[in-house]
Amino acid sequence: MPGLRDAILIDLSPETGNINELEDISGWLLHRETNLENAEKALLTNSFYVGIAHFDWSDPLLRPQLITFFQQHNQIAWIAIIQPEQLRDIELRRILFENFYDYFSLPLNENISNLATVLGHAYGIFHLQHLESDAAGMDDEFQMVGTSPQMLDIFDQIRKVAKTDAPVLITGESGTGKELIARAIHQRSKRSAYPFVAVNCGALPETLIHSELFGYEKGAFTGAAQRRLGRIEAASLGSLFLDEIGDLDLNLQAHMLRFLQEGTIERLGNNTPMYVDVRVIAATNIDLEKAVEQGRFREDLFYRLSVLNIDLPPLRDRGEDKELLARFFFKKFASDHNGQLRGFADDAIDAINNYAWPGNVRELINRVRRGMIMSDNRLITAQDLKLSEDIVTNEPLRTLNEARAIAEKQAISHTLNRFDNNVSRAAKALGVSRVTLYRMMEKHHMDGRDNFSSYGAH
Ligand SMILES: Nc1ncnc2c1ncn2[C@@H]1O[C@H](COP(=O)(O)OP(=O)(O)OP(=O)(O)O)[C@@H](O)[C@H]1O
């Protein structure tokens, strides 16, 4: 019906209390289910923001099912309707606290209008949350989070690179998502129906990595009881991802070069070259050009591998993506944690935006996970993320003047970020005039990297 908001009503215990008043609750269309199985189905086919649950906690068989159900469906704001005497049970109180938005005790009587108000609030809050997560920036095409210009450019490069069959070298610091990019290239390429085989060249000793990559014939060495296909053959018609290619030793580099030049491999113990149709995607977090200069990496192999290059920016250079990723992973892990958690406190968001993230996205995932476990409140703090201390303890010793200058620069940069580089508003928030702020920005050399010219006077 137009104008009505939908809510699910799970009415599991009609005999323990009368909730007929709900029939007249104005402004709501209640979809009533009388068992958890049907409720489960209804939740699969409809997207509700709020739900009312009327259940009998005294039934010991039902309790574990109720706990699992409400923990699993914490995307909905639940409001419980219960017998007042059941509230004495400590476990019920805990469940209500962790998984419910609110509760009402029976009889409802005139409390029904309060219930309608609470439903409205819950609907508003959870609707907002859904809007936020819909806009959480997960790119469906690549299954990667990112809306910063840097990442949009990377997505563009993936589209182009996926159309060709040439080798690609993905460079970037550890934990920036190189493997994810390699998978995205494979998924979009004409090879997507065939295997994507990943090999970490740094994880195995030379002898093992050779047989791992090229395979061996029965009897090729002591212990080779069976013929074994190598990873390159296993990737036939698909893509081979060579992670940490910089760790490949010189002997194997020669074999790899031959494979890239001729498209053939030789299993250990068999000198007949075999043609294998595989696209090679390599990744490294070291500077391969430097490794070439130092004689640790073959120049000819470097050129073969890097026909195409995607250079992934570190997380600290991805602007708004830091917060977006944090919120994305929060949502992703939310169902494993207490239903009380609602998101990040302001100091956590500030810390996320200002921290240098040396471990990039991998570190961010770990910190968010940790924060979600450690938090005792509805909001995760910087301390829960262990960012407050880390930032401080990582700092070298400084004079007071140096510390002041750094703090000043940070405050300016942070405020400018907050206000989208609007100097007038940032100056107001900092309590200085616009001219003073410009002078301070000049003093701190906030041009170049901080893009002074784009700050413009708004
Ligand atoms: N943009 C992104 N959106 C969502 N998840 C991401 C993104 N980038 C990285 N990740 C996740 O971060 C983790 C690290 O990514 P990945 O393993 O691809 O990094 P890497 O650069 O290959 O690391 P290393 O150099 O250490 O091998 C993975 O769990 C990955 O799924």
PDBQT file of the ligand as one rigid body, heavy atoms in Angstrom, charges set to zero:
ROOT
HETATM    1  N1  LIG A 501      40.720  -2.261  -3.258  1.00  0.00    +0.000 N 
HETATM    2  C1  LIG A 501      40.487  -3.315  -2.472  1.00  0.00    +0.000 A 
HETATM    3  N2  LIG A 501      39.231  -3.628  -2.136  1.00  0.00    +0.000 NA
HETATM    4  C2  LIG A 501      38.982  -4.679  -1.314  1.00  0.00    +0.000 A 
HETATM    5  N3  LIG A 501      39.934  -5.470  -0.797  1.00  0.00    +0.000 NA
HETATM    6  C3  LIG A 501      41.206  -5.199  -1.097  1.00  0.00    +0.000 A 
HETATM    7  C4  LIG A 501      41.561  -4.112  -1.959  1.00  0.00    +0.000 A 
HETATM    8  N4  LIG A 501      42.897  -4.103  -2.111  1.00  0.00    +0.000 NA
HETATM    9  C5  LIG A 501      43.380  -5.112  -1.376  1.00  0.00    +0.000 A 
HETATM   10  N5  LIG A 501      42.374  -5.792  -0.772  1.00  0.00    +0.000 N 
HETATM   11  C6  LIG A 501      42.539  -6.937   0.141  1.00  0.00    +0.000 C 
HETATM   12  O1  LIG A 501      43.759  -6.692   0.854  1.00  0.00    +0.000 OA
HETATM   13  C7  LIG A 501      44.481  -7.898   1.061  1.00  0.00    +0.000 C 
HETATM   14  C8  LIG A 501      45.856  -7.775   0.445  1.00  0.00    +0.000 C 
HETATM   15  O2  LIG A 501      45.722  -7.732  -0.968  1.00  0.00    +0.000 OA
HETATM   16  P1  LIG A 501      46.700  -8.551  -1.957  1.00  0.00    +0.000 P 
HETATM   17  O3  LIG A 501      47.075  -9.876  -1.370  1.00  0.00    +0.000 OA
HETATM   18  O4  LIG A 501      46.083  -8.544  -3.312  1.00  0.00    +0.000 OA
HETATM   19  O5  LIG A 501      47.971  -7.583  -1.880  1.00  0.00    +0.000 OA
HETATM   20  P2  LIG A 501      49.379  -7.744  -2.575  1.00  0.00    +0.000 P 
HETATM   21  O6  LIG A 501      49.734  -6.396  -3.063  1.00  0.00    +0.000 OA
HETATM   22  O7  LIG A 501      49.335  -8.867  -3.582  1.00  0.00    +0.000 OA
HETATM   23  O8  LIG A 501      50.283  -8.121  -1.337  1.00  0.00    +0.000 OA
HETATM   24  P3  LIG A 501      51.787  -8.779  -1.352  1.00  0.00    +0.000 P 
HETATM   25  O9  LIG A 501      52.673  -7.839  -2.096  1.00  0.00    +0.000 OA
HETATM   26  O10 LIG A 501      52.125  -8.831   0.104  1.00  0.00    +0.000 OA
HETATM   27  O11 LIG A 501      51.640 -10.115  -1.995  1.00  0.00    +0.000 OA
HETATM   28  C9  LIG A 501      43.635  -8.997   0.438  1.00  0.00    +0.000 C 
HETATM   29  O12 LIG A 501      42.831  -9.559   1.457  1.00  0.00    +0.000 OA
HETATM   30  C10 LIG A 501      42.766  -8.277  -0.558  1.00  0.00    +0.000 C 
HETATM   31  O13 LIG A 501      41.550  -8.961  -0.779  1.00  0.00    +0.000 OA
ENDROOT
TORSDOF 0
